[in-house]
Amino acid sequence: MLSRLVAHIPENILLWAFPRGHVFNVFKAKAKSHIHQALGGASETPKKDTTSLFRYIAHSDMPDSERSEERLAKEAQVLLGGGTASTARTIGFASYYILSRPELKDRLQAELRATMSGWPQHVPTWADLEKVPLLQAIIKESLRLSYGVMHRLPRISPDVPIQYKDFVIPPGVPVGMSAYLMHSDPEIYPSPGEFLPDRWIQSPNNTAMYRSYVPFCRGSRNCLGMNLAMAEMSLILAVLYRPYGPTLELFDTDESDVKQAHDFLIPLPKLSSKGLRALIR
């Protein structure tokens, strides 16, 4: 409902209230241009054209209303948000703890030494980076505490009742659970509010931890970009914190600039925060 109301507000007023929103207009215009090309060439290219998501949709048998430029432009914005905002927040979250804990940074650089020795001539694969235990533990712990999507995600069993302990949930009744609650359970994660990446190294076979670990959700509605996000975070953090990499130093940043304080679909820190800031020496 809110998004529909905002859609009726003139663009110049929205930009006056939120000047940084101009970047979304630039993206929307560029997306519309590419979508226009995809739709315009629909009759000239093969039906099985899968060079991009939008060319695939343009050549599909979806109703015309589902293939309009406006609708696809909004879809592009959803993909941009889903593929950037949560991943960037997790990278920033991990960076704060790496930069604020010299001993953690030293350990990470030591583990990355062999894998990143050939950078930039040799770019390690995701499979290479998955073998760096501390890097993956930092990413896991950052995902645990940055939550991805923080609010409850409802699910409905349409046909059969759900048995949960002594309760029977009838068909059609929505049931919701949040990553925040699952990742903050002290019985599963001792000292749940603390950033402790070693918990993933010391207990690699702890099934309870992995069962309650849902930064990308679970099941048929889990995040489509999960593997891409993990590969991105692995490579970006490895490049930033490799031995002989850029020398970064926190600037006017403390834990309150990364810890969640608000649930705006994705968790955000205090409203007065300027985000993670660092100096390059």
Secondary structure, DSSP 8 states (H G I E B T S, - for coil): -HHHHHHTS-HHHHHHH-GGGHHHHHHHHHHHHHHHHHHHTTTTS-TT--SSHHHHHHTS---GGGG-HHHHHHHHHHHHHHHHHHHHHHHHHHHHHHHH-HHHHHHHHHHHTTTTTTTTTS---HHHHTT-HHHHHHHHHHHHHH-SS-S-EEE--SSS-EEETTEEE-TT--EEE-HHHHHT-TTTSSSTTS--THHHHH-TT-HHHHHT--TT--GGGS-TTHHHHHHHHHHHHHHHTSTT---EEE-S--GGGTS--EESSSEE--TT-----EEE-
